[in-house]
């Protein structure tokens, strides 16, 4: 019995001309597919003139049960299993991640047939500094959680997916929280009505009339190193140090939060240095 593998297919995010030859061959010759939306996948094959005869198409979505993931793994043991989302990568904010982790744990080979990436395409069009960049996926629905993410985001360009029904409110909040940051709103990538609007967050009330609040949105913001916001936790720790003349434990916590390192490791370094001194 031939052992198969799991192959991730990066499908076009809008323009079918972005489909790579290797993915096209996989869609044409492949037999077994696990997809985010079976209806959308069948429509893609129809648009490409690919016959559905002989193809087995299974649903794999964010609410997939463990038993369904297990079924996909069993299929991959007997032959190649091709995994695709509605558009773009089946891993980025889409449901293939748990399947890939489980596949590696079972010793099943995983491969990826690359294609267009909406976060990278948005970064290219934004004209915001590309290094470092941070991809966050979809923003939370709750305004308070969004505000926390914006305020605690560090130096660099930050990339977010946002729903068309919330993008206006999100930018209203951002313009009040961080008026100094540079912003790019990218809409309908690779499609007929693709749109890129660049501005300072403080300019949003003037620029919002240029945006059509329909379609798929990616929001990018850039924080320069000097203006990256200090989180509430850091402020509290700094104040504690000033008021109480705090010792190495508090200082270790502060440095760990800034450097994104282990508090224990930094504390050990501080106390070891103190002994040497």
Secondary structure, 3 states (H helix, E strand, C coil): CCCCCEEEECECCCCHHHCCHHHHHHHHHCCEEEECCHHHHHHHHHHCCCCCCCCEEEECCCCCCHHHHHHHHHHHHHCCEEEECCCECCCCCCCCHHHHHHHHHCCCCEEEECCCCHHHHHHHHHCCCCCCEEEEEECCCCHHHHHHHHHHCCCEEEEEEECCCCHHHHHHHHHHHCCCCEEEEEECCCCCCCEEEEEEHHHHHHHHHHCCCCCCEEEEEEECCCCCCCCHHHHHHHHHHHHHCCCHHHHHHHHHHHHCCCHHHHHHHHHHHHHHC
